Amino acid sequence: MDDHLIEETLETEQVFDGRLLKVYRDRVRLPDGALGVREYIRHPGAVVIIAVLDNGKLLFERQYRHPLRAVFLELPAGKIDQGEHPLDTARRELQEETGYRANFWRHLGVLHPAIGYADEHIEIFWAQGLSYIGAALDHGEILEIVELSLADALLAVRDGEITDGKTIAALLWAEKTLTGAWRLAD
């Protein structure tokens, strides 16, 4: 159905092999027959967690992000380890970063944050029935936990205090779910 839009990969070259990211350059044939070059990042994938406390507030983290040299307010999230199921990643990251364990989990959807230059996918999870068991931060991971109501989180997006794309996208799911517009699947 979309075949008239597909580019044919003629050659692939890895140009950078980092601990997290792998950078590739492909030579491609465009749908009109012309040749082109595509550079892109391969990423192992990640999760983002909408963790709802019994008081109805959502768990957020304040964390320094080196590429932008700034502290960001974002939902708990983390990289999927090789061979790890995304739900296992979500469970691990929620506990490691926030100290909470959830009794109820739902996979809500997926987002692709940078389709023009990366294959990263972020799986969105809903977590409820939280109980605090203690955080176990990774070496070098320093963050603060913040509780915000959905209304305050949406105001923080509006006011430019939350600019992280995965958090903004996940807050759409949270807003639709908490207002009843979208139901959690059983």
Protein Blocks (a to p, Z undefined) as FASTA:
>chain_A
ZZmmpccdfbdcdfbdcfkbccdddddddfkopacdddddddebiaddddddfkopacdd
ddddfklopacdddddddddehiafklmmmmmmmmmnopacfbdcdfbdcdfblmlpcbd
cdddddehiacebiaddehiacddddddfklmmmmmmnopamcfklmmmmmmmmmmmnom
accdZZ
